[in-house]
Amino acid sequence: MKTRTGIYGGSFNPIHEGHVRLAQALAESHLVDEVWLLVSPQNPFKVDEHLMDDEVRLHLARLAVADVPGVEVCDREFFLPRPSYMYYTLEALSREHPDREFVLVIGADNWERFPRWYRSQDILASYRIIIYPRPGYVLRDVPESVTVADTPLYDISSTEIRRRLSCPDYNGEGLCPAVWREIKKKGLKKFVKS
């Protein structure tokens, strides 16, 4: 039997407690056996977004999940053409790991624009999809083949964290403690812009 591996992609700019708690909740839900946080070097919908260096985001993601059972970090998209199209990522992972069944994990916000994803119908035809709730989004037109996860809502925003990082009174609220320690230690605040 194949290991059911949830692929939860994102810029993780920076990774925060909401990302980690959601991945952990999915891993514990038995909808998948494990979750891989797929750090994306270039989301096609966020071409103009300023990102921290790829290796920094990858390093912070690994720190965030170091002690979280069932959750790992994946850098596969770093070795694929940019921008990163999930269809190609899932195909590459499936070829390289025939012992795994890859399941796409996306938020309700991404489900809303899923029809605009590159080869979205091919993804829908070839891979299971799990949608998790997001604040302010109502799920519509969800086919029977797609699972809606009953996970808590985590109302934490990377954009808001990036904005607050430049504030002198910010103390890492919303960030995993290991990530906040690393940002302070390495002086990464200057690389995080909103």
C-alpha positions as CSV (number, residue, x, y, z in Angstrom):
1,M,0.0,0.0,0.0
2,K,1.3,3.4,-1.0
3,T,2.1,6.1,1.6
4,R,-0.5,8.9,1.2
5,T,1.6,12.1,1.1
6,G,-0.1,15.4,1.3
7,I,1.6,18.2,-0.7
8,Y,1.0,21.5,0.9
9,G,2.7,24.2,-1.2
10,G,3.4,27.7,-0.4
11,S,5.9,30.6,-0.4
12,F,6.2,30.3,3.4
13,N,7.5,33.9,3.4
14,P,7.9,33.4,6.3
15,I,6.5,30.1,7.6
16,H,4.3,30.7,10.6
17,E,2.4,28.8,13.3
18,G,-0.7,28.6,11.2
19,H,1.1,26.7,8.4
20,V,2.7,24.3,10.9
21,R,-0.5,23.7,12.9
22,L,-2.5,23.0,9.8
23,A,0.1,20.6,8.4
24,Q,0.1,18.8,11.8
25,A,-3.7,18.7,11.9
26,L,-3.8,17.2,8.4
27,A,-1.2,14.6,9.3
28,E,-3.2,13.6,12.4
29,S,-6.5,13.6,10.5
30,H,-5.8,10.2,8.7
31,L,-6.7,11.8,5.4
32,V,-3.0,11.4,4.6
33,D,-0.2,9.6,6.2
34,E,2.2,12.5,6.1
35,V,2.4,16.1,4.9
36,W,5.2,17.6,2.9
37,L,5.5,21.4,3.1
38,L,6.6,22.2,-0.5
39,V,8.5,25.5,-0.4
40,S,7.8,27.2,-3.7
41,P,10.5,29.4,-5.3
42,Q,8.0,31.2,-7.6
43,N,4.3,31.0,-7.4
44,P,2.8,32.0,-10.8
45,F,0.1,34.0,-9.1
46,K,2.7,36.0,-7.0
47,V,5.3,36.9,-9.6
48,D,5.8,40.5,-8.2
49,E,5.9,39.4,-4.5
50,H,9.2,40.1,-2.8
51,L,10.5,36.8,-1.3
52,M,13.2,36.1,1.2
53,D,16.0,34.0,-0.4
54,D,14.9,30.5,-1.3
55,E,17.4,28.9,1.0
56,V,16.4,31.1,3.9
57,R,12.7,30.2,3.5
58,L,13.6,26.5,3.2
59,H,15.8,26.7,6.3
60,L,13.1,28.4,8.4
61,A,10.5,25.9,7.3
62,R,12.8,23.0,8.3
63,L,13.4,24.7,11.7
64,A,9.6,25.1,12.1
65,V,8.8,21.4,11.6
66,A,11.9,19.8,13.1
67,D,9.9,18.3,16.0
68,V,6.5,17.9,14.3
69,P,5.7,14.2,13.6
70,G,4.4,13.4,10.2
71,V,5.5,16.7,8.7
72,E,8.5,17.3,6.5
73,V,9.8,20.0,4.1
74,C,10.3,19.4,0.4
75,D,12.5,21.5,-1.9
76,R,11.6,19.7,-5.2
77,E,10.3,22.9,-6.9
78,F,13.8,24.5,-6.5
79,F,14.9,22.1,-9.2
80,L,12.1,22.6,-11.7
81,P,11.6,25.5,-14.2
82,R,10.1,28.7,-12.8
83,P,7.4,29.8,-12.2
84,S,6.4,26.6,-10.4
85,Y,3.4,24.9,-11.8
86,M,1.9,22.3,-9.4
87,Y,1.0,20.0,-12.3
88,Y,4.7,19.5,-13.1
89,T,5.6,19.2,-9.5
90,L,3.1,16.5,-8.8
91,E,4.2,14.6,-12.0
92,A,7.9,14.8,-11.0
93,L,7.2,13.7,-7.4
94,S,5.1,10.8,-8.6
95,R,7.8,9.6,-11.0
96,E,10.5,9.9,-8.3
97,H,8.5,8.3,-5.5
98,P,6.3,5.5,-7.0
99,D,5.8,4.2,-3.4
100,R,3.7,7.3,-2.6
101,E,0.3,8.5,-3.5
102,F,0.5,12.3,-3.7
103,V,-2.5,14.3,-2.5
104,L,-2.7,18.0,-3.2
105,V,-3.6,20.1,-0.2
106,I,-4.9,23.6,-0.9
107,G,-6.8,26.3,1.0
108,A,-10.3,27.5,0.2
109,D,-8.8,30.7,-1.3
110,N,-6.8,28.6,-3.8
111,W,-9.8,26.4,-4.6
112,E,-11.6,29.6,-5.6
113,R,-9.0,30.3,-8.3
114,F,-8.2,26.6,-9.0
115,P,-9.8,26.7,-12.5
116,R,-7.1,29.2,-13.5
117,W,-4.3,26.9,-12.4
118,Y,-2.1,25.5,-15.1
119,R,-3.7,22.1,-16.2
120,S,-6.1,22.2,-13.3
121,Q,-8.4,19.6,-14.9
122,D,-5.5,17.2,-15.3
123,I,-4.6,17.6,-11.7
124,L,-8.2,17.0,-10.7
125,A,-8.3,13.9,-12.9
126,S,-5.0,12.4,-11.7
127,Y,-4.7,13.4,-8.0
128,R,-6.8,13.5,-4.9
129,I,-7.3,17.0,-3.5
130,I,-7.9,18.1,0.1
131,I,-9.2,21.6,0.7
132,Y,-8.8,23.2,4.1
133,P,-10.9,26.2,5.3
134,R,-9.7,29.7,5.2
135,P,-11.2,32.7,6.9
136,G,-13.6,34.6,4.7
137,Y,-13.9,31.9,2.0
138,V,-17.0,29.9,1.2
139,L,-16.5,26.6,-0.7
140,R,-18.5,26.3,-3.8
141,D,-18.7,23.7,-6.6
142,V,-16.7,21.0,-4.8
143,P,-16.8,17.7,-6.7
144,E,-17.3,14.4,-4.9
145,S,-13.7,13.4,-5.6
146,V,-12.4,16.4,-3.5
147,T,-12.2,16.1,0.3
148,V,-13.0,19.1,2.5
149,A,-10.9,18.8,5.6
150,D,-12.4,19.6,9.0
151,T,-9.4,21.5,10.3
152,P,-9.5,24.5,12.6
153,L,-9.2,28.0,11.0
154,Y,-5.8,29.6,11.6
155,D,-6.1,33.3,11.0
156,I,-2.4,34.1,10.8
157,S,-1.0,36.1,7.8
158,S,2.5,36.0,6.5
159,T,1.8,39.5,5.0
160,E,0.9,40.8,8.4
161,I,4.0,39.2,10.0
162,R,6.2,40.7,7.4
163,R,4.7,44.1,8.1
164,R,5.1,43.8,11.8
165,L,8.7,42.6,11.6
166,S,9.9,46.1,11.1
167,C,8.1,47.3,14.3
168,P,10.4,47.6,17.3
169,D,7.7,46.1,19.7
170,Y,7.1,43.0,17.6
171,N,8.1,39.8,19.6
172,G,7.5,37.1,17.1
173,E,3.7,36.7,17.6
174,G,2.4,34.1,15.0
175,L,5.9,32.7,14.3
176,C,7.2,29.4,15.6
177,P,9.7,30.0,18.4
178,A,12.6,28.4,16.5
179,V,11.8,30.6,13.5
180,W,11.7,33.8,15.5
181,R,15.0,32.9,17.3
182,E,16.6,32.4,13.9
183,I,15.2,35.6,12.5
184,K,16.6,37.6,15.5
185,K,19.9,35.7,15.5
186,K,20.6,36.2,11.8
187,G,19.2,39.6,11.4
188,L,16.7,38.4,8.8
189,K,14.3,41.2,9.5
190,K,15.9,43.4,6.8
191,F,15.2,40.7,4.2
192,V,11.5,40.4,5.0
193,K,9.5,43.1,3.2
194,S,5.8,43.4,2.8
